[in-house]
Amino acid sequence: MYNLIRKDLILLKKPSMMLIPALLLYLYFDFSYIWSGFLFSIVIIMSLFSYDEKSSINTLLNSLPYTRKEIVSSKYIGALLFTLIIVFTIFIGNFLFHRELTAWRDILFIVGLVMGVTSLLLPFSYQFKSKYLMTGILVLFGVYMLVINTFIKNLNDIIREFVQTMLVTQNVQFYLIVTFSIMILYACSWLLSIHIYRKKAF
């Protein structure tokens, strides 16, 4: 499985030449590093997933001495690793450009948010292929717009206040509960993706 993760790291070289400088530019101009970190992490994770989605690549991977469980597991482990690379870049960038240390709550929030969204995206992509993600996202966006225009018009404010509350709360127990919940979600997603991938025919 180490070689599968190493393969993704090698594939990451080319996009990282564009994404990492772009992220540093965002940090320099003081854009929200939380949302920047989240978006850049998801882009990297899903880009690497799309490389392996071709039938020829899957046929090759399944002909090598790796189990389907290892192939899926490498994606989940890699997703965490790439998120940590982005978080490290943010930490260094904030220190160099703004002479400030990134708060541990912000780091935890970025990692947790990426893990939560990845937990939904990877099983969906294994089941339906990532090319249908845009359709799914557009449907969700349509539902979201319907909700904020018809039912809960201050939903954006509620979400913003909730995020702000999470970032400033001093309740350690709250962070433990949220972290544990995200870890369970990630583990369940991992198992679901393994189950879906095992049933695939290439």
Contact map, one row per residue, 1 for C-alpha under 8 A:
1111100000000000000000000000000000000000000000000000000000000000010001101100000000000000000000000000000000000000000000000000000000000000000000000000000000000000000000000000000000000000000000000000000000
1111110000000000000000000000000000000000000000000000000000000000000000000100000000000000000000000000000000000000000000000000000000000000000000000000000000000000000000000000000000000000000000000000000000
1111111000000000000000000000000000000000000000000000000000000000000000000000000000000000000000000000000000000000000000000000000000000000000000000000000000000000000000000000000000000000000000000000000000
1111111100000000000000000000000000000000000000000000000000000000000000100100000000000000000000000000000000000000000000000000000000000000000000000000000000000000000000000000000000000000000000000000000000
1111111110000000000000000000000000000000000000000000000000000000000000000110110000000000000000000000000000000000000000000000000000000000000000000000000000000000000000000000000000000000000000000000000000
0111111111000000000000000000000000000000000000000000000000000000000000000000000000000000000000000000000000000000000000000000000000000000000000000000000000000000000000000000000000000000000000000000000000
0011111111100000000000000000000000000000000000000000000000000000000000000000000000000000000000000000000000000000000000000000000000000000000000000000000000000000000000000000000000000000000000000000000000
0001111111110000000000000000000000000000000000010000000000000000000000000000010000000000000000000000000000000000000000000000000000000000000000000000000000000000000000000000000000000000000000000000000000
0000111111111000000000000000000000000000000000000000000000000000000000000000000000000000000000000000000000000000000000000000000000000000000000000000000000000000000000000000000000000000000000000000000000
0000011111111000000000000000000000000000000000000000000000000000000000000000000000000000000000000000000000000000000000000000000000000000000000000000000000000000000000000000000000000000000000000000000000
0000001111111110000000000000000000000000000000010000000000000000000000000000000000000000000000000000000000000000000000000000000000000000000000000000000000000000000000000000000000000000000000000000000000
0000000111111111000000000000000000000000000100010000000000000000000000000000000000000000000000000000000000000000000000000000000000000000000000000000000000000000000000000000000000000000000000000000000000
0000000011111111100000000000000000000000000000000000000000000000000000000000000000000000000000000000000000000000000000000000000000000000000000000000000000000000000000000000000000000000000000000000000000
0000000000111111110000000000000000000000000000000000000000000000000000000000000000000000000000000000000000000000000000000000000000000000000000000000000000000000000000000000000000000000000000000000000000
0000000000111111111000000000000000000000000100000000000000000000000000000000000000000000000000000000000000000000000000000000000000000000000000000000000000000000000000000000000000000000000000000000000000
0000000000011111111110000000000000000000000000000000000000000000000000000000000000000000000000000000000000000000000000000000000000000000000000000000000000000000000000000000000000000000000000000000000000
0000000000001111111110000000000000000000000000000000000000000000000000000000000000000000000000000000000000000000000000000000000000000000000000000000000000000000000000000000000000000000000000000000000000
0000000000000111111111000000000000000000000000000000000000000000000000000000000000000000000000000000000000000000000000000000000000000000000000000000000000000000000000000000000000000000000000000000000000
0000000000000011111111100000000000000001000000000000000000000000000000000000000000000000000000000000000000000000000000000000000000000000000000000000000000000000000000000000000000000000000000000000000000
0000000000000001111111110000000000000000000000000000000000000000000000000000000000000100100000000000000000000000000000000000000000000000000000000000000000000000000000000000000000000000000000000000000000
0000000000000001111111111000000000000000000000000000000000000000000000000000000000000000000000000000000000000000000000000000000000000000000000000000000000000000000000000000000000000000000000000000000000
0000000000000000011111111100000000000000000000000000000000000000000000000000000000000000000000000000000000000000000000000000000000000000000000000000000000000000000000000000000000000000000000000000000000
0000000000000000001111111110000000011001000000000000000000000000000000000000000000000000010000000000000000000000000000000000000000000000000000000000000000000000000000000000000000000000000000000000000000
0000000000000000000111111111000000000000000000000000000000000000000000000000000000000000110010000000000000000000000000000000000000000000000000000000000000000000000000000000000000000000000000000000000000
0000000000000000000011111111100000000000000000000000000000000000000000000000000000000000000000000000000000000000000000000000000000000000000000000000000000000000000000000000000000000000000000000000000000
0000000000000000000001111111111110010000000000000000000000000000000000000000000000000000000000000000000000000000000000000000000000000000000000000000000000000000000000000000000000000000000000000000000000
0000000000000000000000111111111110000000000000000000000000000000000000000000000000000000010011001000000000000000000000000000000000000000000000000000000000000000000000000000000000000000000000000000000000
0000000000000000000000011111111000000000000000000000000000000000000000000000000000000000000011001100000000000000000000000000000000000000000000000000000000000000000000000000000000000000000000000000000000
0000000000000000000000001111111000000000000000000000000000000000000000000000000000000000000000000000000000000000000000000000000000000000000000000000000000000000000000000000000000000000000000000000000000
0000000000000000000000000111111110000000000000000000000000000000000000000000000000000000000000000000000000000000000000000000000000000000000000000000000000000000000000000000000000000000000000000000000000
0000000000000000000000000111111110010000000000000000000000000000000000000000000000000000000000000000000000000000000000000000000000000000000000000000000000000000000000000000000000000000000000000000000000
0000000000000000000000000110011111110000000000000000000000000000000000000000000000000000000000000000000000000000000000000000000000000000000000000000000000000000000000000000000000000000000000000000000000
0000000000000000000000000110011111111000000000000000000000000000000000000000000000000000010000000000000000000000000000000000000000000000000000000000000000000000000000000000000000000000000000000000000000
0000000000000000000000000000000111111100000000000000000000000000000000000000000000000000000000000000000001101100000000000000000000000000000000000000000000000000000000000000000000000000000000000000000000
0000000000000000000000000000000111111110000000000000000000000000000000000000000000000000000000000000000000000100000000000000000000000000000000000000000000000000000000000000000000000000000000000000000000
0000000000000000000000100100001111111111000000000000000000000000000000000000000000000000000000000000000000000000000000000000000000000000000000000000000000000000000000000000000000000000000000000000000000
0000000000000000000000100000000011111111100000000000000000000000000000000000000000000110010000000000000000000100000000000000000000000000000000000000000000000000000000000000000000000000000000000000000000
0000000000000000000000000000000001111111110000000000000000000000000000000000000000000000000000000000000000000110110000000000000000000000000000000000000000000000000000000000000000000000000000000000000000
0000000000000000000000000000000000111111111000000000000000000000000000000000000000000000000000000000000000000000000000000000000000000000000000000000000000000000000000000000000000000000000000000000000000
0000000000000000001000100000000000011111111100000000000000000000000000000000000000000100000000000000000000000000000000000000000000000000000000000000000000000000000000000000000000000000000000000000000000
0000000000000000000000000000000000001111111110000000000000000000000000000000000001100100000000000000000000000000010000000000000000000000000000000000000000000000000000000000000000000000000000000000000000
0000000000000000000000000000000000000111111111000000000000000000000000000000000000000000000000000000000000000000010001000000000000000000000000000000000000000000000000000000000000000000000000000000000000
0000000000000000000000000000000000000011111111100000000000000000000000000000000000000000000000000000000000000000000000000000000000000000000000000000000000000000000000000000000000000000000000000000000000
0000000000010010000000000000000000000001111111110000000000000000000000000000000001000000000000000000000000000000000000000000000000000000000000000000000000000000000000000000000000000000000000000000000000
0000000000000000000000000000000000000000111111111000000000000000000000000000011001000000000000000000000000000000000000000000000000000000000000000000000000000000000000000000000000000000000000000000000000
0000000000000000000000000000000000000000011111111100000000000000000000000000000000000000000000000000000000000000000000000000000001000000000000000000000000000000000000000000000000000000000000000000000000
0000000000000000000000000000000000000000001111111110000000000000000000000000000000000000000000000000000000000000000000000000000000000000000000000000000000000000000000000000000000000000000000000000000000
0000000100110000000000000000000000000000000111111111000000000000000000000000000000000000000000000000000000000000000000000000000000000000000000000000000000000000000000000000000000000000000000000000000000
0000000000000000000000000000000000000000000011111111100000000000000000000010000000000000000000000000000000000000000000000000000000000000000000000000000000000000000000000000000000000000000000000000000000
0000000000000000000000000000000000000000000001111111110000000000000000000000000000000000000000000000000000000000000000000000000001000000000000000000000000000000000000000000000000000000000000000000000000
0000000000000000000000000000000000000000000000111111110010000000000000000000000000000000000000000000000000000000000000000000000000000000000000000000000000000000000000000000000000000000000000000000000000
0000000000000000000000000000000000000000000000011111110011000000000000000000000000000000000000000000000000000000000000000000000000000000000000000000000000000000000000000000000000000000000000000000000000
0000000000000000000000000000000000000000000000001111111011000000000000000000000000000000000000000000000000000000000000000000000010000000000000000000000000000000000000000000000000000000000000000000000000
0000000000000000000000000000000000000000000000000111111111000000000000000000000000000000000000000000000000000000000000000000000000000000000000000000000000000000000000000000000000000000000000000000000000
0000000000000000000000000000000000000000000000000000111111100000000000000000000000000000000000000000000000000000000000000000000000000000000000000000000000000000000000000000000000000000000000000000000001
0000000000000000000000000000000000000000000000000000011111110000000000000000000000000000000000000000000000000000000000000000000000000000000000000000000000000000000000000000000000000000000000000000000000
0000000000000000000000000000000000000000000000000011111111111000000000000000000000000000000000000000000000000000000000000000000000000000000000000000000000000000000000000000000000000000000000000000000000
0000000000000000000000000000000000000000000000000001111111111100000000000000000000000000000000000000000000000000000000000000000000000000000000000000000000000000000000000000000000000000000000000000000001
0000000000000000000000000000000000000000000000000000001111111110000000000000000000000000000000000000000000000000000000000000000000000000000000000000000000000000000000000000000000000000000000000000000001
0000000000000000000000000000000000000000000000000000000111111111000000000000000000000000000000000000000000000000000000000000000000000000000000000000000000000000000000000000000000000000000000000000000000
0000000000000000000000000000000000000000000000000000000011111111010000100000000000000000000000000000000000000000000000000000000000000000000000000000000000000000000000000000000000000000000000000000000000
0000000000000000000000000000000000000000000000000000000001111111111100000000000000000000000000000000000000000000000000000000000000000000000000000000000000000000000000000000000000000000000000000000000000
0000000000000000000000000000000000000000000000000000000000111111110000000000000000000000000000000000000000000000000000000000000000000000000000000000000000000000000000000000000000000000000000000000000000
0000000000000000000000000000000000000000000000000000000000011111110000000000000000000000000000000000000000000000000000000000000000000000000000000000000000000000000000000000000000000000000000000000000000
0000000000000000000000000000000000000000000000000000000000000111111000000000000000000000000000000000000000000000000000000000000000000000000000000000000000000000000000000000000000000000000000000000000000
1000000000000000000000000000000000000000000000000000000000001111111101100000000000000000000000000000000000000000000000000000000000000000000000000000000000000000000000000000000000000000000000000000000000
0000000000000000000000000000000000000000000000000000000000000100111111100000000000000000000000000000000000000000000000000000000000000000000000000000000000000000000000000000000000000000000000000000000000
0000000000000000000000000000000000000000000000000000000000000100011111110000000000000000000000000000000000000000000000000000000000000000000000000000000000000000000000000000000000000000000000000100110000
0000000000000000000000000000000000000000000000000000000000000000001111111000000000000000000000000000000000000000000000000000000000000000000000000000000000000000000000000000000000000000000000000100010000
1000000000000000000000000000000000000000000000000000000000000000011111111100000000000000000000000000000000000000000000000000000000000000000000000000000000000000000000000000000000000000000000000000000000
1001000000000000000000000000000000000000000000000000000000001000011111111110000000000000000000000000000000000000000000000000000000000000000000000000000000000000000000000000000000000000000000000000000000
0000000000000000000000000000000000000000000000000000000000000000000111111111000000000000000000000000000000000000000000000000000000000000000000000000000000000000000000000000000000000000000001001100100000
1000000000000000000000000000000000000000000000000000000000000000000011111111100000000000000000000000000000000000000000000000000000000000000000000000000000000000000000000000000000000000000001000100000000
1101100000000000000000000000000000000000000000000000000000000000000001111111110000000000000000000000000000000000000000000000000000000000000000000000000000000000000000000000000000000000000000000000000000
0000100000000000000000000000000000000000000000001000000000000000000000111111111000000000000000000000000000000000000000000000000000000000000000000000000000000000000000000000000000000000000000000000000000
0000000000000000000000000000000000000000000000000000000000000000000000011111111100000000000000000000000000000000000000000000000000000000000000000000000000000000000000000000000000000000000001000000000000
0000100000000000000000000000000000000000000000000000000000000000000000001111111110000000000000000000000000000000000000000000000000000000000000000000000000000000000000000000000000000000000000000000000000
0000100100000000000000000000000000000000000010000000000000000000000000000111111111000000000000000000000000000000000000000000000000000000000000000000000000000000000000000000000000000000000000000000000000
0000000000000000000000000000000000000000000010000000000000000000000000000011111111100000000000000000000000000000000001000000000000000000000000000000000000000000000000000000000000000000000000000000000000
0000000000000000000000000000000000000000000000000000000000000000000000000001111111110000000000000000000000000010001000000000000000000000000000000000000000000000000000000000000000000000000000000000000000
0000000000000000000000000000000000000000000000000000000000000000000000000000111111111000000000000000000000000000000000000000000000000000000000000000000000000000000000000000000000000000000000000000000000
0000000000000000000000000000000000000000100110000000000000000000000000000000011111111100000000000000000000000000000000000000000000000000000000000000000000000000000000000000000000000000000000000000000000
0000000000000000000000000000000000000000100000000000000000000000000000000000001111111110000000000000000000000010010000000000000000000000000000000000000000000000000000000000000000000000000000000000000000
0000000000000000000000000000000000000000000000000000000000000000000000000000000111111111000000000000000000000010000000000000000000000000000000000000000000000000000000000000000000000000000000000000000000
0000000000000000000000000000000000000000000000000000000000000000000000000000000011111111100000000000000000000000000000000000000000000000000000000000000000000000000000000000000000000000000000000000000000
0000000000000000000100000000000000001001100000000000000000000000000000000000000001111111110000000000000000000000000000000000000000000000000000000000000000000000000000000000000000000000000000000000000000
0000000000000000000000000000000000001000000000000000000000000000000000000000000000111111111000000000000000100110000000000000000000000000000000000000000000000000000000000000000000000000000000000000000000
0000000000000000000000000000000000000000000000000000000000000000000000000000000000011111111100000000000000000000000000000000000000000000000000000000000000000000000000000000000000000000000000000000000000
0000000000000000000100010000000000000000000000000000000000000000000000000000000000001111111110000000000000000000000000000000000000000000000000000000000000000000000000000000000000000000000000000000000000
0000000000000000000000110010000010001000000000000000000000000000000000000000000000000111111111000000010000000000000000000000000000000000000000000000000000000000000000000000000000000000000000000000000000
0000000000000000000000000000000000000000000000000000000000000000000000000000000000000011111111100000110000000000000000000000000000000000000000000000000000000000000000000000000000000000000000000000000000
0000000000000000000000000000000000000000000000000000000000000000000000000000000000000001111111110000000000000000000000000000000000000000000000000000000000000000000000000000000000000000000000000000000000
0000000000000000000000010011000000000000000000000000000000000000000000000000000000000000111111111100000000000000000000000000000000000000000000000000000000000000000000000000000000000000000000000000000000
0000000000000000000000000011000000000000000000000000000000000000000000000000000000000000011111111111110000000000000000000000000000000000000000000000000000000000000000000000000000000000000000000000000000
0000000000000000000000000000000000000000000000000000000000000000000000000000000000000000001111111111110000000000000000000000000000000000000000000000000000000000000000000000000000000000000000000000000000
0000000000000000000000000000000000000000000000000000000000000000000000000000000000000000000111111111000000000000000000000000000000000000000000000000000000000000000000000000000000000000000000000000000000
0000000000000000000000000011000000000000000000000000000000000000000000000000000000000000000011111110000000000000000000000000000000000000000000000000000000000000000000000000000000000000000000000000000000
0000000000000000000000000001000000000000000000000000000000000000000000000000000000000000000011111111000000000000000000000000000000000000000000000000000000000000000000000000000000000000000000000000000000
0000000000000000000000000000000000000000000000000000000000000000000000000000000000000000000001111111100000000000000000000000000000000000000000000000000000000000000000000000000000000000000000000000000000
0000000000000000000000000000000000000000000000000000000000000000000000000000000000000000000001110111110000000000000000000000000000000000000000000000000000000000000000000000000000000000000000000000000000
0000000000000000000000000000000000000000000000000000000000000000000000000000000000000000001001100011111000000000000000000000000000000000000000000000000000000000000000000000000000000000000000000000000000
0000000000000000000000000000000000000000000000000000000000000000000000000000000000000000011001100001111101100000000000000000000000000000000000000000000000000000000000000000000000000000000000000000000000
0000000000000000000000000000000000000000000000000000000000000000000000000000000000000000000000000000111111100000000000000000000000000000000000000000000000000000000000000000000000000000000000000000000000
0000000000000000000000000000000000000000000000000000000000000000000000000000000000000000000000000000011111110000000000000000000000000000000000000000000000000000000000000000000000000000000000000000000000
0000000000000000000000000000000000000000000000000000000000000000000000000000000000000000000000000000001111111000000000000000000000000000000000000000000000000000000000100000000000000000000000000000000000
0000000000000000000000000000000001000000000000000000000000000000000000000000000000000000000000000000011111111100000000000000000000000000000000000000000000000000000000100000000000000000000000000000000000
0000000000000000000000000000000001000000000000000000000000000000000000000000000000000010000000000000011111111110000000000000000000000000000000000000000000000000000000000000000000000000000000000000000000
0000000000000000000000000000000000000000000000000000000000000000000000000000000000000000000000000000000111111111000000000000000000000000000000000000000000000000000000000000000000000000000000000000000000
0000000000000000000000000000000001000000000000000000000000000000000000000000000000000000000000000000000011111111100000000000000000000000000000000000000000000000000000100000000000000000000000000000000000
0000000000000000000000000000000001101100000000000000000000000000000000000000000000000010000000000000000001111111110000000000000000000000000000000000000000000000000000000000000000000000000000000000000000
0000000000000000000000000000000000000100000000000000000000000000000000000000000100110010000000000000000000111111111000000000000000000000000000000000000000000000000000000000000000000000000000000000000000
0000000000000000000000000000000000000000000000000000000000000000000000000000000000000000000000000000000000011111111100000000000000000000000000000000000000000000000000000000000000100100000000000000000000
0000000000000000000000000000000000000100000000000000000000000000000000000000000000000000000000000000000000001111111110000000000000000000000000000000000000000000000000000000000000000000000000000000000000
0000000000000000000000000000000000000100110000000000000000000000000000000000000000100000000000000000000000000111111111000000000000000000000000000000000000000000000000000000000000000000000000000000000000
0000000000000000000000000000000000000000000000000000000000000000000000000000000100000000000000000000000000000011111111100000000000000000000000000000000000000000000000000000000000000100010000000000000000
0000000000000000000000000000000000000000000000000000000000000000000000000000000000000000000000000000000000000001111111110000000000000000000000000000000000000000000000000000000000000100110000000000000000
0000000000000000000000000000000000000000000000000000000000000000000000000000000000000000000000000000000000000000111111111000000000000000000000000000000000000000000000000000000000000000000000000000000000
0000000000000000000000000000000000000000010000000000000000000000000000000000001000000000000000000000000000000000011111111100000000000000000000000000000000000000000000000000000000000000010000000000000000
0000000000000000000000000000000000000000000000000000000000000000000000000000000000000000000000000000000000000000001111111110000000000000000000000000000000000000000000000000000000000000110011000000000000
0000000000000000000000000000000000000000000000000000000000000000000000000000000000000000000000000000000000000000000111111111000000000000000000000000000000000000000000000000000000000000000010000000000000
0000000000000000000000000000000000000000000000000000000000000000000000000000000000000000000000000000000000000000000011111111100000001000000000000000000000000000000000000000000000000000000000000000000000
0000000000000000000000000000000000000000000000000000000000000000000000000000000000000000000000000000000000000000000001111111110000000000000000000000000000000000000000000000000000000000000010001000000000
0000000000000000000000000000000000000000000000000000000000000000000000000000000000000000000000000000000000000000000000111111111000000000000000000000000000000000000000000000000000000000000011011001000000
0000000000000000000000000000000000000000000000000000000000000000000000000000000000000000000000000000000000000000000000011111111111001000000000000000000000000000000000000000000000000000000000000000000000
0000000000000000000000000000000000000000000000000000000000000000000000000000000000000000000000000000000000000000000000001111111111111000000000000000000000000000000000000000000000000000000000000000000000
0000000000000000000000000000000000000000000000000000000000000000000000000000000000000000000000000000000000000000000000000111111111000000000000000000000000000000000000000000000000000000000000001001100000
0000000000000000000000000000000000000000000000000000000000000000000000000000000000000000000000000000000000000000000000000011111110000000000000000000000000000000000000000000000000000000000000000001100000
0000000000000000000000000000000000000000000000000000000000000000000000000000000000000000000000000000000000000000000000000001111111010000000000000000000000000000000000000000000000000000000000000000000000
0000000000000000000000000000000000000000000000000000100000000000000000000000000000000000000000000000000000000000000000000001111111111000000000000000000000000000000000000000000000000000000000000000000000
0000000000000000000000000000000000000000000001000100000000000000000000000000000000000000000000000000000000000000000000000001110111111000000000000000000000000000000000000000000000000000000000000000000000
0000000000000000000000000000000000000000000000000000000000000000000000000000000000000000000000000000000000000000000000000000100011111100000000000000000000000000000000000000000000000000000000000000000000
0000000000000000000000000000000000000000000000000000000000000000000000000000000000000000000000000000000000000000000000000000100111111111000000000000000000000000000000000000000000000000000000000000000000
0000000000000000000000000000000000000000000000000000000000000000000000000000000000000000000000000000000000000000000000001001100011111111100000000000000000000000000000000000000000000000000000000000000000
0000000000000000000000000000000000000000000000000000000000000000000000000000000000000000000000000000000000000000000000000000000000111111110000000000000000000000000000000000000000000000000000000000000000
0000000000000000000000000000000000000000000000000000000000000000000000000000000000000000000000000000000000000000000000000000000000011111111000000000000000000000000000000000000000000000000000000000000000
0000000000000000000000000000000000000000000000000000000000000000000000000000000000000000000000000000000000000000000000000000000000011111111100000000000000000000000000000000000000000000000000000000000000
0000000000000000000000000000000000000000000000000000000000000000000000000000000000000000000000000000000000000000000000000000000000001111111110000000000000000000000000000000000000000000000000000000000000
0000000000000000000000000000000000000000000000000000000000000000000000000000000000000000000000000000000000000000000000000000000000000111111111000000000000000000000000000000000000000000000000000000000000
0000000000000000000000000000000000000000000000000000000000000000000000000000000000000000000000000000000000000000000000000000000000000011111111100000000000000000000000000000000000000000000000000000000000
0000000000000000000000000000000000000000000000000000000000000000000000000000000000000000000000000000000000000000000000000000000000000001111111110000000000000000000000000000000000000000000000000000000000
0000000000000000000000000000000000000000000000000000000000000000000000000000000000000000000000000000000000000000000000000000000000000000111111111000000000000000000000000000000000000000000000000000000000
0000000000000000000000000000000000000000000000000000000000000000000000000000000000000000000000000000000000000000000000000000000000000000011111111100000000000000000000000000000000000000000000000000000000
0000000000000000000000000000000000000000000000000000000000000000000000000000000000000000000000000000000000000000000000000000000000000000001111111110000000000000000000000000000000000000000000000000000000
0000000000000000000000000000000000000000000000000000000000000000000000000000000000000000000000000000000000000000000000000000000000000000000111111111000000000000000000000000000000000000000000000000000000
0000000000000000000000000000000000000000000000000000000000000000000000000000000000000000000000000000000000000000000000000000000000000000000011111111100000000000000000000000000000000000000000000000000000
0000000000000000000000000000000000000000000000000000000000000000000000000000000000000000000000000000000000000000000000000000000000000000000001111111111000000000000000000000000000000000000000000000000000
0000000000000000000000000000000000000000000000000000000000000000000000000000000000000000000000000000000000000000000000000000000000000000000000111111111110000000000000000000000000000000000000000000000000
0000000000000000000000000000000000000000000000000000000000000000000000000000000000000000000000000000000000000000000000000000000000000000000000011111111111110000000000000000000000000000000000000000000000
0000000000000000000000000000000000000000000000000000000000000000000000000000000000000000000000000000000000000000000000000000000000000000000000001111111110000000000000000000000000000000000000000000000000
0000000000000000000000000000000000000000000000000000000000000000000000000000000000000000000000000000000000000000000000000000000000000000000000000111111110000000000000000000000000000000000000000000000000
0000000000000000000000000000000000000000000000000000000000000000000000000000000000000000000000000000000000000000000000000000000000000000000000000111111110000000000000000000000000000000000000000000000000
0000000000000000000000000000000000000000000000000000000000000000000000000000000000000000000000000000000000000000000000000000000000000000000000000011111111100000000000000000000000000000000000000000000000
0000000000000000000000000000000000000000000000000000000000000000000000000000000000000000000000000000000000000000000000000000000000000000000000000011111111110000000000000000000000000000000000000000000000
0000000000000000000000000000000000000000000000000000000000000000000000000000000000000000000000000000000000000000000000000000000000000000000000000001000111111100000000000000000000000000000000000000000000
0000000000000000000000000000000000000000000000000000000000000000000000000000000000000000000000000000000000000000000000000000000000000000000000000001000111111110000000000000000000000000000000000000000000
0000000000000000000000000000000000000000000000000000000000000000000000000000000000000000000000000000000000000000000000000000000000000000000000000001000011111111000000000000000000000000000000000000000000
0000000000000000000000000000000000000000000000000000000000000000000000000000000000000000000000000000000000000000000000000000000000000000000000000000000001111111100000000000000000000000000000000000000000
0000000000000000000000000000000000000000000000000000000000000000000000000000000000000000000000000000000000000000000000000000000000000000000000000000000001111111110000000000000000000000000000000000000000
0000000000000000000000000000000000000000000000000000000000000000000000000000000000000000000000000000000000000000000000000000000000000000000000000000000000111111111000000000000000000000000000000000000000
0000000000000000000000000000000000000000000000000000000000000000000000000000000000000000000000000000000000000000000000000000000000000000000000000000000000011111111100000000000000000000000000000000000000
0000000000000000000000000000000000000000000000000000000000000000000000000000000000000000000000000000000000000000000000000000000000000000000000000000000000001111111110000000000000000000000000000000000000
0000000000000000000000000000000000000000000000000000000000000000000000000000000000000000000000000000000000000000000000000000000000000000000000000000000000000111111111000000000000000000000000000000000000
0000000000000000000000000000000000000000000000000000000000000000000000000000000000000000000000000000000000000000000000000000000000000000000000000000000000000011111111100000000000000000000000000000000000
0000000000000000000000000000000000000000000000000000000000000000000000000000000000000000000000000000000000000000000000000000000000000000000000000000000000000001111111110000000000000000000000000000000000
0000000000000000000000000000000000000000000000000000000000000000000000000000000000000000000000000000000000000000000000000000000000000000000000000000000000000000111111111000000000000000000000000000000000
0000000000000000000000000000000000000000000000000000000000000000000000000000000000000000000000000000000000000000000000000000000000000000000000000000000000000000011111111000000000000000000000000000000000
0000000000000000000000000000000000000000000000000000000000000000000000000000000000000000000000000000000011001000000000000000000000000000000000000000000000000000001111111000000000000000000000000000000000
0000000000000000000000000000000000000000000000000000000000000000000000000000000000000000000000000000000000000000000000000000000000000000000000000000000000000000000111111100000000000000000000000000000000
0000000000000000000000000000000000000000000000000000000000000000000000000000000000000000000000000000000000000000000000000000000000000000000000000000000000000000000011111110000000000000000000000000000000
0000000000000000000000000000000000000000000000000000000000000000000000000000000000000000000000000000000000000000000000000000000000000000000000000000000000000000000000011111000000000000000000000000000000
0000000000000000000000000000000000000000000000000000000000000000000000000000000000000000000000000000000000000000000000000000000000000000000000000000000000000000000000001111111000000000000000000000000000
0000000000000000000000000000000000000000000000000000000000000000000000000000000000000000000000000000000000000000000000000000000000000000000000000000000000000000000000000111111100000000000000000000000000
0000000000000000000000000000000000000000000000000000000000000000000000000000000000000000000000000000000000000000000000000000000000000000000000000000000000000000000000000011111110000000000000000000000000
0000000000000000000000000000000000000000000000000000000000000000000000000000000000000000000000000000000000000000000000000000000000000000000000000000000000000000000000000011111111000000000000000000000000
0000000000000000000000000000000000000000000000000000000000000000000000000000000000000000000000000000000000000000000000000000000000000000000000000000000000000000000000000011111111100000000000000000000000
0000000000000000000000000000000000000000000000000000000000000000000000000000000000000000000000000000000000000000000000000000000000000000000000000000000000000000000000000001111111110000000000000000000000
0000000000000000000000000000000000000000000000000000000000000000000000000000000000000000000000000000000000000000000000000000000000000000000000000000000000000000000000000000111111111000000000000000000000
0000000000000000000000000000000000000000000000000000000000000000000000000000000000000000000000000000000000000000000000000000000000000000000000000000000000000000000000000000011111111100000000000000000000
0000000000000000000000000000000000000000000000000000000000000000000000000000000000000000000000000000000000000001000000000000000000000000000000000000000000000000000000000000001111111110000000000000000000
0000000000000000000000000000000000000000000000000000000000000000000000000000000000000000000000000000000000000000000000000000000000000000000000000000000000000000000000000000000111111111000000000000000000
0000000000000000000000000000000000000000000000000000000000000000000000000000000000000000000000000000000000000000000000000000000000000000000000000000000000000000000000000000000011111111100000000000000000
0000000000000000000000000000000000000000000000000000000000000000000000000000000000000000000000000000000000000001001100000000000000000000000000000000000000000000000000000000000001111111110000000000000000
0000000000000000000000000000000000000000000000000000000000000000000000000000000000000000000000000000000000000000000000000000000000000000000000000000000000000000000000000000000000111111111000000000000000
0000000000000000000000000000000000000000000000000000000000000000000000000000000000000000000000000000000000000000000000000000000000000000000000000000000000000000000000000000000000011111111100000000000000
0000000000000000000000000000000000000000000000000000000000000000000000000000000000000000000000000000000000000000000100100000000000000000000000000000000000000000000000000000000000001111111110000000000000
0000000000000000000000000000000000000000000000000000000000000000000000000000000000000000000000000000000000000000001101100000000000000000000000000000000000000000000000000000000000000111111111000000000000
0000000000000000000000000000000000000000000000000000000000000000000000000000000000000000000000000000000000000000000000000000000000000000000000000000000000000000000000000000000000000011111111100000000000
0000000000000000000000000000000000000000000000000000000000000000000000000000000000000000000000000000000000000000000000000000000000000000000000000000000000000000000000000000000000000001111111110000000000
0000000000000000000000000000000000000000000000000000000000000000000000000000000000000000000000000000000000000000000000110110000000000000000000000000000000000000000000000000000000000000111111111000000000
0000000000000000000000000000000000000000000000000000000000000000000000011001000000000000000000000000000000000000000000100010000000000000000000000000000000000000000000000000000000000000011111111100000000
0000000000000000000000000000000000000000000000000000000000000000000000000000000000000000000000000000000000000000000000000000000000000000000000000000000000000000000000000000000000000000001111111110000000
0000000000000000000000000000000000000000000000000000000000000000000000000000000000000000000000000000000000000000000000000010000000000000000000000000000000000000000000000000000000000000000111111111000000
0000000000000000000000000000000000000000000000000000000000000000000000010000000000000000000000000000000000000000000000000110010000000000000000000000000000000000000000000000000000000000000011111111100000
0000000000000000000000000000000000000000000000000000000000000000000110011000000000000000000000000000000000000000000000000000000000000000000000000000000000000000000000000000000000000000000001111111110000
0000000000000000000000000000000000000000000000000000000000000000000000000000000000000000000000000000000000000000000000000000000000000000000000000000000000000000000000000000000000000000000000111111111000
0000000000000000000000000000000000000000000000000000000000000000000000000000000000000000000000000000000000000000000000000010011000000000000000000000000000000000000000000000000000000000000000011111111100
0000000000000000000000000000000000000000000000000000000000000000000100010000000000000000000000000000000000000000000000000000011000000000000000000000000000000000000000000000000000000000000000001111111100
0000000000000000000000000000000000000000000000000000000000000000000110000000000000000000000000000000000000000000000000000000000000000000000000000000000000000000000000000000000000000000000000000111111100
0000000000000000000000000000000000000000000000000000000000000000000000000000000000000000000000000000000000000000000000000000000000000000000000000000000000000000000000000000000000000000000000000011111110
0000000000000000000000000000000000000000000000000000000000000000000000000000000000000000000000000000000000000000000000000000000000000000000000000000000000000000000000000000000000000000000000000001111111
0000000000000000000000000000000000000000000000000000000000000000000000000000000000000000000000000000000000000000000000000000000000000000000000000000000000000000000000000000000000000000000000000000001111
0000000000000000000000000000000000000000000000000000001001100000000000000000000000000000000000000000000000000000000000000000000000000000000000000000000000000000000000000000000000000000000000000000000111
